[in-house]
Amino acid sequence: MSNNAQFEADLQAFARAVGQSLDKTVRAITIEWFSSTVLSTPVDTGRLRGNWQLTIGAPASSISATLDPTGSITQGNIVRGVGGMGKVTYLTNNLDYASKIEYGGSRTKAPRGMVRINFARIKGIINRTVASNAI
């Protein structure tokens, strides 16, 4: 193999490794953020936690009948369905009282919300995830 051909092969291998690392990092950040949101969701019957829906490309428009007091069903759906690089992944909760809870409706269980508090943590999540997925 000529030096040029070897250099080209090395660049292609590096590009694949970088792409895989970035995809893995995006997935890990999304899983961490969305799972934290689910676990920050207050529990009475588990209906609110069970209604977090993961979709790719467009937000969910339906309401789920899933009851998930522990969040494990929803977290499993997140891990299995999360999109990677170049995909827009949505976590949606369409219950009418989800936004009320997000904006202070549960002063004792979620006084600072579910999504907002975890969004504020995203910078730390990104830094930690990038460090653990470095090439």
C-alpha positions in Angstrom: 0.0 0.0 0.0 1.4 3.4 -0.9 1.9 6.1 1.6 -1.0 8.1 0.2 -3.3 5.1 0.2 -2.3 4.3 3.8 -2.9 7.9 4.9 -6.3 7.9 3.2 -7.2 4.6 5.0 -6.0 6.1 8.3 -8.2 9.2 7.8 -11.2 7.2 7.0 -10.8 5.0 10.1 -10.4 8.1 12.2 -13.5 9.7 10.7 -15.5 6.5 11.4 -14.2 6.4 15.0 -15.0 10.1 15.5 -18.5 9.6 14.1 -19.2 6.6 16.3 -17.9 8.4 19.4 -20.1 11.5 18.7 -23.1 9.3 18.1 -22.5 7.4 21.3 -22.0 10.7 23.2 -25.2 12.2 21.8 -27.1 9.1 22.8 -25.6 9.0 26.3 -26.4 12.7 26.9 -30.0 12.3 25.7 -30.5 9.1 27.8 -29.1 10.9 30.9 -31.2 14.0 30.4 -34.4 12.3 29.6 -34.0 9.6 32.3 -33.3 12.3 34.9 -36.4 14.1 33.8 -38.5 10.9 34.3 -37.0 10.3 37.7 -37.7 14.0 38.7 -41.4 13.5 37.9 -43.5 13.3 41.0 -45.4 10.1 41.6 -48.9 9.6 42.8 -50.3 6.8 40.6 -47.4 6.7 38.1 -49.5 8.1 35.3 -47.4 11.2 34.9 -44.1 9.2 34.8 -45.7 6.7 32.4 -46.8 9.4 30.0 -43.3 10.5 29.0 -43.1 9.5 25.4 -39.9 9.3 23.3 -40.2 10.0 19.6 -37.8 10.8 16.7 -38.5 13.6 14.3 -41.7 15.0 15.8 -43.2 15.2 19.3 -45.8 12.7 20.4 -49.4 14.0 20.2 -51.1 11.3 22.1 -51.6 10.4 25.8 -50.3 7.1 27.0 -52.2 4.8 29.4 -49.0 3.4 30.9 -48.7 3.6 34.7 -45.0 3.6 35.7 -44.5 4.5 39.3 -40.8 3.6 39.3 -40.0 5.1 35.9 -38.3 1.8 34.7 -40.7 1.2 31.8 -40.2 4.7 30.5 -36.5 4.6 31.0 -36.3 1.4 29.1 -38.2 3.0 26.2 -35.7 5.9 26.3 -32.7 3.6 26.2 -34.1 1.5 23.3 -35.5 4.4 21.2 -33.1 7.3 21.6 -31.8 8.8 18.4 -28.1 9.6 17.9 -26.2 12.1 15.8 -28.4 14.0 13.3 -31.7 12.9 14.8 -34.0 15.1 16.7 -35.3 13.1 19.7 -38.3 14.4 21.7 -39.5 13.6 25.2 -43.1 14.6 25.5 -45.7 14.5 28.2 -49.2 15.4 27.0 -51.1 15.0 30.2 -53.0 18.3 30.9 -51.4 18.7 34.3 -47.8 18.0 33.2 -47.2 21.7 32.5 -48.8 22.6 35.8 -46.4 20.4 37.7 -43.5 21.7 35.6 -44.3 25.3 36.7 -44.8 24.9 40.4 -48.0 22.8 40.8 -46.1 20.3 43.0 -44.4 22.5 45.5 -43.3 19.6 47.7 -42.4 17.0 45.1 -41.1 19.0 42.2 -40.8 22.6 43.2 -38.4 23.5 40.4 -40.0 21.3 37.7 -38.9 18.2 35.9 -37.7 19.3 32.5 -36.3 22.7 33.5 -34.2 21.5 36.4 -32.6 18.7 34.3 -32.1 21.1 31.3 -30.1 23.3 33.7 -27.9 20.3 34.5 -27.2 19.6 30.8 -23.8 21.4 30.7 -22.5 19.1 33.5 -24.0 16.1 31.8 -22.4 17.0 28.5 -19.0 17.6 30.1 -19.1 14.3 32.0 -20.4 12.3 29.0 -17.8 13.8 26.6 -15.0 12.9 29.0 -16.2 9.3 29.3 -16.6 8.8 25.5 -13.3 10.4 24.4 -11.4 8.6 21.7 
